[in-house]
Amino acid sequence: MKKTNIERLIQISKYMFFDAIAITVTYFMAIFMFMVIEVPYDQNSIIYALPLVIVFKLIIFYFSGLYKMLINHVGLEDVIKISIVSVLSNVVIVVFIAITNVQFMYKSAYFFITIAEVALVTLPRIANRIVAYFKTNLDWNRALGKRTLIVGAGSAGEMVVKEVYRNKELNNMPIAFLDDDPKKIGNRLTGIQIIGPIEDIQLFIDQYQIEEVIIAISDYPIKKLKHLIELVAAKNVKMKKLLSFTDMDNKDRPKIIDVRIEDLLNRDEIKLDSTGIQEFIEDEIVLVTGGGGSIGSELCRQIIEFNPKQLIIFDIYENNAYDIQMEIERKFKKLNKPLNLKVLIGSVYNEKRLEEVFNTYRPTLVFHAAAYKHVPLMEDSAVEAVRTNVLGTHNTAKLATKYNVKKFVLVSSDKAVRSTNIMGATKRFAELIVEEQNNHNTSTKFSAVRFGNVLGSNGSVIPLFKKQIEDGGPVTVTDPEITRYFMTIPEAVGLILQCAVYANGGEVFILDMGEPVKIKDLAEKMISLAGFKPNVDIKIEYVGLRPGEKLYEELMIDHLNETHDKTSNDKIYIEKQKHVEESLLDLEHIRLSFEDLSNYEVKKMVSKIITTYKVNGK
C-alpha cells in the first residue's frame, strides 16, 4: 500500500511539474508576442505574479481531478475537462485583474494564453497514446498486412479501422473505403480515402491490388450482401465483415469475422412467424431429448426465451449437455432473470431411466431430437441406429402417451424420404411410430418435422470444407452433381417450434426450402471467399458417393399427391400420411431380436417395414 501511495505521489508531482512548465511557457509566449508587436508591458509585475498564478492553477487542477486521470487512457472527455478547467481558471484571473486593477497581464492576452495552455497541459497526458499510435502503425506497415478494402464509410467503418489498428492478429492494411453516398466520395475517414461506390468494387480490387474485403455496414440487406459476395468471389479475394450490432453484447469490442456460410446460399434467409409460440411454450414443462446436440441445444436456447415453467434437457453426452446448461445459466444470470432449468443424463433407449424422468418431472411438451444422424457411420452401425432412432423414439412416444403429454414433436430428416441408407430408414421408421401413436391417442398430439441439412451442425459439410481450406486442400466433394437443401440451425428450430403450434396430431410438417444447393458450387464459393482460386490454389477432388448417400435429397414421399395441406405460413405445408397400425411396425419382434443380428440382417429387417428403403442402395 505504501509503495502504491509513493508511486501515486510521484505521478502527481511529475505532472504538476509538467503543468508548471506549461503555464510558464504560455506566459513567456505572451511576453514574446508583446515584444514582437512592440506593446509595452510591466515586466516586474509578471515576474512577481507568475509564481502565484502557477500555484493557483495547480491547486485548481488538483481539486478538479486532472491528476486522477489514467494517463494511458486519456480520451476526448479528458481533453474537454482540461479545456473547461483551464478556461474557468483563466476567467477567474481576468476577473481578479478587472476588480483589483493589478495589471500584470493584459486581459485580452488570456485568449491566446488559454489556447496555448490547453495544448501544452494536454500534450504530456496524450504523449503515450501518440507514441503507441505511431509505433502500432509502424509495426503494422512493417508487417506488410493484407491490402484491405473496407465497404462502408460510416461509424461501423471507423470501428473496423480502429479494431484493425488495435488487433495485430487481423494483419490488415486498410487501403481505401467504398461507399454509395456521393457526398462522402473523395473525402477521408480516419485518414483513409473514400474512393468510390460499392458497385465498382471489382474495378477497385484490380486497381489497388486488394487482397481482402471487409464489410463494415451494420445489418447489410441480404440481397445486397449476396450481390456483393458474388462480385468479390469472382475476384478470389478473401472476405470478412463486422459482426452485426444485433449479434454483439453491449460490452463486446467490435468483432471482424468471416462471411457467414448462410450468406453463401442463393436464397433468402427464412424467417418463420413466431406468433403463438409464446402462448404455446409459456408456463409449460418442456422436455428436449438430445438437448445437447446441434438442433437440441438451439431448441433449448429458443424455448427458454418463451418463459416455460421448466426446461428439462436430456442427453446421453454429458459434455454437450453441460455446455448448453452453462450457456443458458450465464445468460440468465447476466440478465438477472429467474431460471428453472434441469439437466439430466441418460439415453432414450433406456426405458427405465426415461420413465424416471417422465414420472418425476411430468413434462407437458416433448421435443424429441435425440438421434444418430451420420449417414456413413450408421451404415456400419445399423444396430445402434435402430436402438436409438427406432426403439428410443418408441420409448419416448409411449411415455408421452402414458403421462398425458400435450404435444410430442419428432425432429425428422429429408433422408427419411425413399432412403438409401439405414439412418434415413430409421428416421422414417420413427415417423411411422409417431403416426401410429397418434392414431390411438386422444390426449397427446404427435407430429414430426422434416427438413434438410443444417448449416454448422456437427458433421455437416460446411465445417469439413472450412478445415480442408485451412489445411490448403484438397476440398473433397462426393460428386459434381450432388445437391442438398440447406437451412440454418435457428431456421430449423424456428420451424420446429412453429410446427408444434400448428400441430393437431398426425402431421409430417415440411418446409419449402427453395432450390437445392449444388455442393460443388458451395465449395467453389468458400474457396474463393477464403482468397484462393478453385482448382488452382486449392483443388476440388471428387471422391464418389459414400455408402447410403444419394445425389439428390427429397422432402416428400409422394410428389404426385396434390392434397398436401398448406398452413398459415406459406413456407410450411403438411404431407398427408397413411394410417399406421402397430402390428405393421413389428416393434416387439425387433426389440427382442435386433441385438443378435448382423449389420446386414438388421438392415434387411428394417427394409421389411420401410419398403421404400433400399439396403446398401440396392
C-alpha positions as CSV (number, residue, x, y, z in Angstrom):
1,M,0.0,0.0,0.0
2,K,2.9,2.4,0.9
3,K,4.5,1.7,-2.4
4,T,1.3,2.5,-4.3
5,N,0.9,5.8,-2.4
6,I,4.5,6.8,-3.1
7,E,4.1,5.9,-6.8
8,R,0.9,8.0,-6.9
9,L,2.6,10.9,-5.2
10,I,5.5,10.7,-7.7
11,Q,3.0,10.6,-10.6
12,I,1.1,13.7,-9.3
13,S,4.4,15.6,-8.7
14,K,5.6,14.7,-12.2
15,Y,2.5,16.1,-13.9
16,M,2.4,19.1,-11.6
17,F,5.9,19.9,-12.7
18,F,4.9,19.5,-16.4
19,D,1.9,21.8,-15.8
20,A,4.0,24.4,-14.1
21,I,6.4,24.5,-17.0
22,A,3.4,24.6,-19.5
23,I,1.9,27.6,-17.6
24,T,5.2,29.4,-17.5
25,V,5.8,28.8,-21.2
26,T,2.3,30.2,-22.1
27,Y,3.1,33.5,-20.2
28,F,6.6,33.7,-21.8
29,M,5.0,33.2,-25.2
30,A,2.6,36.1,-24.4
31,I,5.6,38.2,-23.4
32,F,7.4,37.3,-26.7
33,M,4.3,38.2,-28.6
34,F,4.3,41.7,-26.9
35,M,7.9,42.1,-27.8
36,V,7.3,41.3,-31.5
37,I,4.3,43.7,-31.8
38,E,6.1,46.3,-29.6
39,V,3.3,46.5,-27.0
40,P,4.6,47.9,-23.6
41,Y,4.2,45.7,-20.5
42,D,5.2,45.7,-16.9
43,Q,8.0,43.1,-16.7
44,N,8.4,43.2,-12.9
45,S,4.7,42.6,-12.3
46,I,4.7,39.4,-14.4
47,I,7.7,38.0,-12.7
48,Y,6.2,38.5,-9.2
49,A,2.7,37.4,-10.3
50,L,3.6,34.3,-12.3
51,P,4.6,32.0,-9.3
52,L,1.2,32.9,-7.6
53,V,-0.6,32.1,-10.9
54,I,1.2,28.7,-11.1
55,V,0.3,27.8,-7.5
56,F,-3.3,28.9,-8.1
57,K,-3.6,26.9,-11.3
58,L,-2.0,23.7,-9.8
59,I,-4.5,23.9,-6.8
60,I,-7.4,24.2,-9.2
61,F,-6.1,21.4,-11.4
62,Y,-5.7,19.1,-8.4
63,F,-9.2,19.6,-7.0
64,S,-10.6,19.3,-10.5
65,G,-9.3,15.8,-10.7
66,L,-6.8,16.4,-13.5
67,Y,-4.2,14.3,-11.6
68,K,-6.5,11.3,-11.2
69,M,-6.7,10.6,-15.0
70,L,-5.4,7.3,-16.2
71,I,-2.6,8.5,-18.5
72,N,-2.7,5.6,-20.8
73,H,-6.4,6.0,-21.4
74,V,-6.8,9.8,-21.8
75,G,-9.6,10.4,-24.3
76,L,-11.7,13.2,-25.7
77,E,-13.7,13.6,-22.5
78,D,-10.5,14.2,-20.5
79,V,-9.3,16.8,-23.1
80,I,-12.7,18.6,-22.7
81,K,-12.3,18.5,-19.0
82,I,-8.8,20.1,-19.2
83,S,-10.1,22.8,-21.5
84,I,-13.0,23.7,-19.2
85,V,-10.8,23.8,-16.1
86,S,-8.2,26.0,-18.0
87,V,-10.9,28.4,-19.3
88,L,-12.6,28.8,-15.9
89,S,-9.4,29.3,-14.0
90,N,-8.3,32.0,-16.5
91,V,-11.7,33.6,-16.3
92,V,-11.1,33.9,-12.5
93,I,-7.7,35.5,-13.2
94,V,-9.2,38.0,-15.7
95,V,-12.0,38.9,-13.2
96,F,-9.3,39.4,-10.5
97,I,-7.4,41.7,-12.7
98,A,-10.5,43.7,-13.5
99,I,-11.6,44.0,-9.9
100,T,-8.1,44.8,-8.3
101,N,-6.7,46.6,-11.3
102,V,-3.4,44.7,-10.8
103,Q,-2.3,44.8,-14.4
104,F,0.4,42.0,-14.5
105,M,-1.0,40.8,-17.8
106,Y,-3.3,42.3,-20.4
107,K,-6.8,40.8,-20.1
108,S,-7.1,40.3,-23.9
109,A,-3.9,38.2,-23.9
110,Y,-5.7,35.4,-22.0
111,F,-7.5,34.3,-25.2
112,F,-4.1,33.3,-26.6
113,I,-2.8,32.1,-23.2
114,T,-5.8,29.8,-22.7
115,I,-5.4,28.1,-26.1
116,A,-1.7,27.6,-25.6
117,E,-2.3,26.3,-22.0
118,V,-4.8,23.7,-23.1
119,A,-2.5,22.4,-25.7
120,L,0.6,22.3,-23.5
121,V,-1.2,20.8,-20.5
122,T,-2.8,18.1,-22.7
123,L,0.3,17.1,-24.6
124,P,2.2,15.2,-21.8
125,R,-1.0,13.4,-21.0
126,I,-1.6,12.0,-24.5
127,A,2.1,11.6,-25.3
128,N,1.9,7.8,-24.6
129,R,-1.0,7.3,-26.8
130,I,0.6,9.3,-29.7
131,V,3.8,7.2,-29.4
132,A,1.7,4.0,-29.2
133,Y,-0.3,5.0,-32.3
134,F,2.8,5.7,-34.4
135,K,4.5,2.5,-33.1
136,T,1.4,0.4,-33.9
137,N,1.2,1.9,-37.4
138,L,4.9,1.5,-38.0
139,D,4.7,-2.2,-36.9
140,W,1.6,-2.6,-38.9
141,N,3.2,-1.2,-42.1
142,R,6.4,-3.1,-41.5
143,A,4.3,-6.4,-41.2
144,L,3.0,-5.8,-44.7
145,G,-0.6,-6.7,-43.8
146,K,-3.1,-7.7,-46.4
147,R,-4.2,-4.8,-48.6
148,T,-7.7,-4.3,-47.5
149,L,-10.8,-2.5,-48.9
150,I,-13.4,-1.5,-46.4
151,V,-17.0,-1.4,-47.6
152,G,-19.0,1.3,-45.8
153,A,-17.5,4.7,-44.7
154,G,-19.7,5.3,-41.6
155,S,-19.4,4.7,-37.9
156,A,-19.1,0.9,-38.5
157,G,-16.2,1.6,-41.0
158,E,-14.5,3.7,-38.4
159,M,-14.9,0.9,-35.8
160,V,-13.3,-1.5,-38.3
161,V,-10.2,0.6,-38.9
162,K,-9.7,1.1,-35.1
163,E,-10.0,-2.6,-34.5
164,V,-7.6,-3.3,-37.3
165,Y,-5.1,-0.9,-35.7
166,R,-5.6,-2.4,-32.3
167,N,-5.7,-6.1,-33.1
168,K,-2.5,-7.2,-34.8
169,E,-3.8,-10.7,-35.3
170,L,-6.0,-9.3,-38.1
171,N,-3.0,-8.4,-40.2
172,N,-4.9,-6.0,-42.4
173,M,-3.7,-2.8,-44.1
174,P,-6.7,-0.6,-44.9
175,I,-6.1,1.0,-48.3
176,A,-9.5,2.7,-49.0
177,F,-13.2,2.9,-48.3
178,L,-16.1,2.3,-50.6
179,D,-19.4,4.0,-50.0
180,D,-22.6,4.7,-52.1
181,D,-23.1,8.2,-50.6
182,P,-21.8,10.6,-53.3
183,K,-21.2,13.2,-50.6
184,K,-18.6,11.0,-48.9
185,I,-16.7,10.0,-52.1
186,G,-13.4,11.9,-52.3
187,N,-13.3,12.6,-48.6
188,R,-11.3,10.8,-45.9
189,L,-12.3,8.8,-42.8
190,T,-9.6,8.2,-40.2
191,G,-7.2,9.4,-42.8
192,I,-8.2,6.8,-45.3
193,Q,-9.7,7.9,-48.7
194,I,-13.2,7.1,-49.8
195,I,-12.6,6.2,-53.4
196,G,-16.0,5.3,-54.9
197,P,-19.3,3.4,-55.0
198,I,-19.7,-0.2,-53.9
199,E,-20.9,-1.4,-57.3
200,D,-17.4,-0.7,-58.7
201,I,-15.7,-3.0,-56.2
202,Q,-14.2,-5.3,-58.9
203,L,-12.5,-2.3,-60.6
204,F,-11.1,-1.1,-57.3
205,I,-9.9,-4.6,-56.3
206,D,-7.8,-4.7,-59.5
207,Q,-6.7,-1.0,-59.3
208,Y,-5.5,-1.2,-55.7
209,Q,-4.4,-4.8,-55.7
210,I,-6.8,-5.7,-52.9
211,E,-6.2,-8.9,-51.0
212,E,-9.1,-8.7,-48.6
213,V,-12.5,-7.0,-48.3
214,I,-14.2,-6.2,-45.0
215,I,-17.9,-5.3,-45.0
216,A,-18.5,-2.5,-42.4
217,I,-22.2,-1.9,-42.9
218,S,-24.3,-2.9,-39.9
219,D,-27.2,-5.2,-40.9
220,Y,-26.5,-5.1,-44.6
221,P,-29.6,-6.1,-46.6
222,I,-29.4,-9.8,-47.6
223,K,-29.9,-9.2,-51.3
224,K,-27.2,-6.6,-51.5
225,L,-24.9,-8.8,-49.4
226,K,-25.3,-11.7,-51.8
227,H,-24.6,-9.5,-54.8
228,L,-21.5,-8.1,-53.2
229,I,-20.4,-11.7,-52.3
230,E,-20.8,-12.7,-56.0
231,L,-18.7,-9.7,-57.1
232,V,-15.9,-10.3,-54.6
233,A,-15.9,-14.1,-55.0
234,A,-15.3,-13.6,-58.8
235,K,-12.0,-11.9,-57.9
236,N,-11.0,-14.7,-55.5
237,V,-10.5,-12.2,-52.7
238,K,-10.9,-13.1,-49.0
239,M,-14.0,-11.5,-47.5
240,K,-14.9,-10.6,-43.9
241,K,-17.5,-8.5,-42.2
242,L,-18.1,-6.6,-39.0
243,L,-20.3,-8.6,-36.7
244,S,-23.8,-7.2,-36.7
245,F,-24.6,-4.9,-33.8
246,T,-27.6,-7.1,-33.0
247,D,-25.4,-10.1,-32.6
248,M,-23.0,-8.3,-30.2
249,D,-23.3,-7.8,-26.5
250,N,-23.2,-4.1,-25.4
251,K,-19.8,-4.7,-23.8
252,D,-18.3,-6.5,-26.7
253,R,-15.4,-5.0,-28.7
254,P,-16.1,-4.9,-32.4
255,K,-15.6,-8.3,-34.0
256,I,-14.5,-8.9,-37.5
257,I,-15.5,-12.3,-38.7
258,D,-15.5,-14.4,-41.9
259,V,-18.6,-14.0,-44.0
260,R,-21.2,-16.5,-42.7
261,I,-22.0,-19.6,-44.6
262,E,-25.6,-18.5,-44.7
263,D,-24.5,-15.6,-46.8
264,L,-23.3,-18.0,-49.5
265,L,-26.7,-19.6,-50.2
266,N,-28.6,-18.4,-53.2
267,R,-31.8,-17.9,-51.3
268,D,-33.4,-15.5,-48.8
269,E,-33.0,-16.5,-45.2
270,I,-36.3,-18.0,-44.0
271,K,-37.9,-16.0,-41.2
272,L,-40.7,-18.0,-39.6
273,D,-43.6,-16.3,-37.9
274,S,-43.4,-16.9,-34.2
275,T,-46.9,-15.7,-33.4
276,G,-48.5,-18.1,-30.9
277,I,-45.2,-19.7,-29.8
278,Q,-45.1,-17.6,-26.7
279,E,-48.6,-18.8,-25.6
280,F,-47.7,-22.3,-26.6
281,I,-44.5,-22.5,-24.5
282,E,-45.2,-20.2,-21.6
283,D,-45.8,-21.9,-18.3
284,E,-45.3,-25.4,-19.8
285,I,-42.9,-28.1,-18.6
286,V,-40.8,-28.8,-21.7
287,L,-38.6,-31.8,-22.2
288,V,-36.0,-31.8,-25.0
289,T,-34.3,-35.1,-25.7
290,G,-30.9,-34.9,-27.3
291,G,-30.9,-31.4,-25.8
292,G,-27.1,-31.0,-26.1
293,G,-26.9,-31.7,-29.8
294,S,-26.9,-29.1,-32.7
295,I,-30.7,-28.9,-33.0
296,G,-31.5,-29.8,-29.4
297,S,-29.3,-27.1,-27.9
298,E,-30.8,-24.4,-30.2
299,L,-34.2,-25.7,-29.3
300,C,-33.3,-25.1,-25.6
301,R,-31.9,-21.6,-26.4
302,Q,-35.2,-20.6,-28.1
303,I,-37.6,-22.3,-25.8
304,I,-36.1,-20.8,-22.7
305,E,-36.8,-17.3,-24.2
306,F,-40.6,-18.1,-24.1
307,N,-40.8,-18.5,-20.3
308,P,-41.5,-22.2,-19.8
309,K,-42.4,-23.3,-16.3
310,Q,-39.4,-25.6,-16.5
311,L,-37.0,-26.7,-19.2
312,I,-35.6,-30.2,-19.0
313,I,-32.5,-31.1,-21.1
314,F,-32.0,-34.8,-21.5
315,D,-28.9,-36.1,-23.3
316,I,-26.6,-39.1,-23.3
317,Y,-23.4,-36.9,-23.9
318,E,-22.6,-35.1,-20.7
319,N,-20.2,-32.5,-22.2
320,N,-22.7,-31.1,-24.7
321,A,-25.4,-31.1,-22.0
322,Y,-23.1,-29.2,-19.7
323,D,-22.1,-26.7,-22.3
324,I,-25.7,-25.7,-23.1
325,Q,-26.5,-25.6,-19.4
326,M,-23.6,-23.2,-18.6
327,E,-24.5,-21.0,-21.6
328,I,-28.1,-20.6,-20.6
329,E,-27.3,-20.0,-16.9
330,R,-24.6,-17.4,-17.8
331,K,-27.1,-15.5,-20.0
332,F,-29.9,-15.5,-17.4
333,K,-27.5,-14.5,-14.6
334,K,-26.3,-11.6,-16.7
335,L,-30.0,-10.6,-17.4
336,N,-30.8,-11.2,-13.7
337,K,-33.8,-13.3,-14.8
338,P,-35.3,-16.3,-12.9
339,L,-34.5,-19.7,-14.5
340,N,-35.9,-23.2,-13.9
341,L,-33.6,-25.5,-15.8
342,K,-32.9,-29.1,-15.2
343,V,-30.2,-31.1,-17.0
344,L,-30.3,-34.9,-16.9
345,I,-28.0,-37.5,-18.4
346,G,-29.4,-40.7,-19.9
347,S,-30.4,-42.4,-23.2
348,V,-33.8,-42.6,-24.8
349,Y,-33.2,-46.3,-25.4
350,N,-33.0,-46.9,-21.6
351,E,-36.7,-47.0,-21.0
352,K,-36.4,-47.3,-17.2
353,R,-34.3,-44.2,-16.9
354,L,-36.6,-42.3,-19.4
355,E,-39.7,-43.2,-17.3
356,E,-38.0,-41.8,-14.2
357,V,-37.7,-38.5,-16.0
358,F,-41.4,-38.5,-17.1
359,N,-42.6,-39.7,-13.7
360,T,-40.5,-37.1,-11.7
361,Y,-40.9,-34.0,-13.9
362,R,-44.2,-34.6,-15.7
363,P,-43.4,-32.8,-19.0
364,T,-46.3,-31.3,-20.9
365,L,-44.4,-30.8,-24.2
366,V,-41.8,-33.1,-25.6
367,F,-39.4,-32.2,-28.4
368,H,-37.7,-35.5,-29.5
369,A,-34.3,-34.5,-31.1
370,A,-32.2,-37.5,-29.7
371,A,-31.0,-39.5,-32.7
372,Y,-28.0,-40.8,-34.6
373,K,-27.7,-38.9,-37.8
374,H,-24.4,-39.5,-39.5
375,V,-25.1,-41.4,-42.7
376,P,-21.8,-43.2,-43.3
377,L,-21.2,-44.1,-39.7
378,M,-24.6,-45.6,-39.3
379,E,-24.1,-47.8,-42.4
380,D,-21.6,-49.7,-40.3
381,S,-23.6,-49.5,-37.0
382,A,-27.1,-50.3,-38.0
383,V,-27.8,-52.0,-34.7
384,E,-27.2,-48.7,-32.9
385,A,-29.3,-46.7,-35.4
386,V,-32.2,-49.0,-34.6
387,R,-31.6,-48.9,-30.9
388,T,-31.7,-45.1,-30.7
389,N,-33.7,-43.8,-33.7
390,V,-36.4,-46.5,-33.6
391,L,-36.6,-48.0,-30.1
392,G,-35.6,-44.7,-28.5
393,T,-38.4,-42.9,-30.3
394,H,-40.9,-45.6,-29.4
395,N,-39.9,-45.4,-25.7
396,T,-40.3,-41.7,-25.7
397,A,-43.6,-41.7,-27.6
398,K,-45.1,-44.4,-25.4
399,L,-44.2,-42.5,-22.3
400,A,-45.6,-39.3,-23.7
401,T,-48.9,-41.1,-24.1
402,K,-48.7,-42.7,-20.7
403,Y,-48.0,-39.4,-18.9
404,N,-50.6,-37.3,-21.0
405,V,-48.1,-35.0,-22.7
406,K,-50.0,-32.3,-24.6
407,K,-47.8,-32.4,-27.7
408,F,-44.9,-34.5,-29.0
409,V,-42.8,-33.3,-31.8
410,L,-40.3,-35.6,-33.6
411,V,-37.3,-34.0,-35.3
412,S,-37.0,-35.9,-38.6
413,S,-34.9,-35.6,-41.7
414,D,-35.2,-35.3,-45.5
415,K,-33.2,-38.5,-45.6
416,A,-36.3,-40.3,-44.4
417,V,-37.7,-40.0,-47.9
418,R,-37.1,-43.0,-50.1
419,S,-34.0,-43.7,-48.2
420,T,-30.9,-45.4,-49.5
421,N,-29.3,-45.5,-46.1
422,I,-30.1,-47.0,-42.7
423,M,-30.0,-43.7,-40.9
424,G,-32.8,-42.3,-43.2
425,A,-34.7,-45.5,-42.9
426,T,-34.7,-45.4,-39.1
427,K,-35.9,-41.8,-39.2
428,R,-38.8,-42.8,-41.5
429,F,-39.5,-45.6,-39.1
430,A,-39.6,-43.0,-36.3
431,E,-42.1,-41.0,-38.3
432,L,-44.3,-44.1,-38.6
433,I,-44.1,-44.7,-34.8
434,V,-45.3,-41.2,-34.2
435,E,-48.1,-41.6,-36.7
436,E,-49.1,-44.9,-35.0
437,Q,-49.1,-43.4,-31.6
438,N,-51.3,-40.6,-32.7
439,N,-53.9,-42.9,-34.3
440,H,-54.9,-44.4,-30.9
441,N,-54.3,-41.4,-28.7
442,T,-56.9,-38.8,-27.8
443,S,-54.9,-36.6,-25.4
444,T,-51.4,-36.3,-26.9
445,K,-50.9,-34.8,-30.3
446,F,-48.0,-36.4,-32.2
447,S,-46.3,-34.8,-35.2
448,A,-43.0,-34.8,-37.0
449,V,-40.9,-32.0,-38.6
450,R,-38.8,-32.9,-41.7
451,F,-36.1,-30.6,-43.0
452,G,-32.8,-30.7,-44.9
453,N,-29.2,-30.3,-43.9
454,V,-28.4,-27.8,-41.2
455,L,-25.6,-25.4,-41.6
456,G,-22.9,-25.6,-39.0
457,S,-24.3,-28.7,-37.3
458,N,-22.0,-31.4,-36.1
459,G,-20.8,-33.5,-39.1
460,S,-22.2,-31.1,-41.8
461,V,-20.2,-30.5,-44.9
462,I,-19.5,-26.8,-44.1
463,P,-17.1,-27.3,-41.2
464,L,-15.4,-30.0,-43.2
465,F,-14.8,-27.7,-46.2
466,K,-13.6,-24.9,-43.9
467,K,-11.0,-27.2,-42.3
468,Q,-9.9,-28.5,-45.6
469,I,-9.4,-25.0,-47.0
470,E,-7.4,-24.0,-43.9
471,D,-5.2,-27.1,-44.4
472,G,-4.6,-26.0,-48.0
473,G,-6.9,-28.5,-49.6
474,P,-8.0,-30.6,-51.3
475,V,-11.7,-30.0,-50.8
476,T,-13.5,-33.3,-51.2
477,V,-16.9,-33.4,-52.9
478,T,-18.6,-36.7,-53.4
479,D,-19.9,-35.9,-56.9
480,P,-20.0,-32.8,-59.2
481,E,-23.8,-33.2,-59.5
482,I,-24.7,-33.7,-55.8
483,T,-27.2,-31.3,-54.3
484,R,-28.6,-30.6,-50.9
485,Y,-31.3,-28.5,-49.2
486,F,-29.8,-26.2,-46.6
487,M,-31.1,-24.2,-43.7
488,T,-29.6,-22.5,-40.6
489,I,-29.9,-24.0,-37.2
490,P,-32.1,-21.1,-36.0
491,E,-34.3,-21.6,-39.0
492,A,-34.7,-25.3,-38.4
493,V,-35.6,-24.7,-34.8
494,G,-38.0,-21.9,-35.7
495,L,-39.7,-24.4,-38.0
496,I,-39.9,-27.0,-35.3
497,L,-41.5,-24.5,-32.8
498,Q,-43.8,-23.1,-35.4
499,C,-45.0,-26.5,-36.5
500,A,-45.5,-27.5,-32.8
501,V,-48.0,-24.7,-32.6
502,Y,-49.8,-25.8,-35.7
503,A,-49.9,-29.5,-34.8
504,N,-53.3,-31.1,-34.4
505,G,-51.9,-34.7,-34.5
506,G,-50.5,-37.0,-37.2
507,E,-48.8,-34.4,-39.4
508,V,-45.4,-34.5,-41.0
509,F,-44.5,-30.9,-41.5
510,I,-42.2,-29.9,-44.4
511,L,-40.5,-26.6,-45.1
512,D,-40.5,-25.1,-48.5
513,M,-36.7,-24.7,-48.6
514,G,-36.5,-23.3,-52.1
515,E,-34.0,-24.6,-54.6
516,P,-31.4,-27.2,-53.5
517,V,-27.8,-26.0,-53.4
518,K,-25.1,-27.7,-55.6
519,I,-22.3,-28.8,-53.2
520,K,-19.7,-28.2,-55.9
521,D,-20.8,-24.5,-56.2
522,L,-20.7,-24.1,-52.4
523,A,-17.2,-25.5,-52.3
524,E,-16.0,-23.1,-55.0
525,K,-17.6,-20.1,-53.3
526,M,-16.0,-21.0,-50.0
527,I,-12.6,-21.3,-51.6
528,S,-13.0,-18.0,-53.4
529,L,-14.0,-16.1,-50.3
530,A,-11.0,-17.5,-48.5
531,G,-8.9,-15.7,-51.0
532,F,-8.0,-18.7,-53.2
533,K,-8.7,-19.8,-56.8
534,P,-10.7,-23.0,-57.0
535,N,-8.7,-25.8,-58.7
536,V,-5.7,-23.5,-58.9
537,D,-4.7,-22.7,-55.3
538,I,-6.9,-25.3,-53.8
539,K,-8.1,-28.4,-55.6
540,I,-11.6,-29.9,-55.5
541,E,-11.5,-33.7,-55.6
542,Y,-14.5,-35.8,-56.4
543,V,-14.4,-38.9,-54.2
544,G,-17.6,-40.7,-55.1
545,L,-20.8,-41.2,-53.2
546,R,-20.4,-42.7,-49.7
547,P,-22.3,-45.8,-48.7
548,G,-26.0,-44.9,-48.5
549,E,-25.6,-41.5,-50.0
550,K,-27.9,-40.0,-52.7
551,L,-27.2,-37.5,-55.3
552,Y,-30.5,-35.6,-54.6
553,E,-32.4,-35.4,-51.4
554,E,-36.2,-35.2,-51.3
555,L,-38.5,-33.7,-48.7
556,M,-41.8,-35.6,-49.5
557,I,-42.7,-39.1,-50.0
558,D,-45.4,-38.6,-52.7
559,H,-44.7,-35.8,-55.2
560,L,-47.9,-36.5,-57.1
561,N,-50.2,-36.1,-54.1
562,E,-52.0,-32.8,-54.6
563,T,-53.7,-32.9,-51.3
564,H,-50.8,-31.7,-49.2
565,D,-52.2,-29.2,-46.8
566,K,-51.0,-25.6,-46.6
567,T,-50.6,-23.9,-43.2
568,S,-51.0,-20.2,-42.4
569,N,-47.2,-19.9,-43.0
570,D,-46.6,-20.2,-46.8
571,K,-43.2,-21.8,-46.1
572,I,-44.7,-24.7,-44.2
573,Y,-47.0,-27.4,-45.6
574,I,-48.2,-30.8,-44.4
575,E,-47.7,-34.2,-46.1
576,K,-50.6,-36.5,-45.9
577,Q,-49.8,-39.7,-44.1
578,K,-51.3,-43.2,-44.4
579,H,-53.0,-44.9,-41.4
580,V,-50.4,-46.9,-39.5
581,E,-51.2,-49.9,-37.3
582,E,-48.9,-51.1,-34.5
583,S,-48.8,-54.6,-35.9
584,L,-47.3,-53.3,-39.2
585,L,-44.3,-51.9,-37.3
586,D,-43.4,-55.3,-35.7
587,L,-41.7,-53.4,-32.8
588,E,-41.8,-56.2,-30.3
589,H,-40.0,-58.6,-32.6
590,I,-37.4,-56.0,-33.4
591,R,-36.8,-55.2,-29.8
592,L,-36.3,-58.9,-28.9
593,S,-34.1,-59.9,-31.9
594,F,-32.1,-56.9,-33.2
595,E,-29.2,-57.3,-30.8
596,D,-28.4,-60.8,-32.2
597,L,-28.5,-59.8,-35.9
598,S,-25.6,-58.8,-38.1
599,N,-25.3,-55.4,-39.5
600,Y,-26.7,-56.5,-42.9
601,E,-29.5,-58.5,-41.2
602,V,-30.6,-55.5,-39.2
603,K,-30.9,-53.5,-42.4
604,K,-32.9,-56.2,-44.1
605,M,-35.2,-56.3,-41.1
606,V,-35.8,-52.6,-41.3
607,S,-36.4,-52.8,-45.1
608,K,-39.4,-55.1,-44.4
609,I,-41.1,-52.3,-42.5
610,I,-39.8,-49.4,-44.6
611,T,-40.4,-50.8,-48.0
612,T,-39.0,-47.7,-49.8
613,Y,-35.6,-48.3,-48.2
614,K,-33.1,-50.0,-50.4
615,V,-30.5,-51.8,-48.4
616,N,-27.0,-50.6,-49.4
617,G,-28.6,-48.5,-52.1
618,K,-29.9,-51.6,-54.0
